[in-house]
Amino acid sequence: MSGCDIGPAVARGESAEIAIDAMVRRFYALCNEDDRLGPMFAAMIPDFPEHYGFVRDFWSHALLGTDRYQRGTPYSHHLKLRVEEEDFTRWMAAFGQAVEECLPKELAGAAMQRAAHMTQSFKMGMLPLPKPVARPAGAA
């Protein structure tokens, strides 16, 4: 049995909202089991139920076009996290599992595409640039 037992869902209306809520909760349950992500999130999120609401509203906006998410870009809310490349890999693995378990196919592809784009954007802004490779003097 998966972590999301919500019954059949369709890609619109209340069923879709229930699926998105289940996906958000499953994602954080998976992250809380992770030895890096769990402590990182616990240190930064003072009120998990409130945070679930923000994240649920974001994904409702991203996948269904609702207007409930009114907090600007998600990126700005993540700048204080101290992350490494591996954290993004773990984040995407947990997100992918939660999406697979909880979202109907009609929403899953769009969710994964958006998450992959966000991950690349976050990495570009949050990780240090790679150090340039030293070239021998006179090399072109």
Secondary structure, DSSP 4 states (H G I P E B T S, - for coil): --S-------SSHHHHHHHHHHHHHHHHHHHHHSTTHHHHHHHH-S-HHHHHHHHHHHHHHHHH--S---S--GGGGTTT----HHHHHHHHHHHHHHHHHHS-HHHHHHHHHHHHHHHHHHHHHHSPPPPPPP--TT--
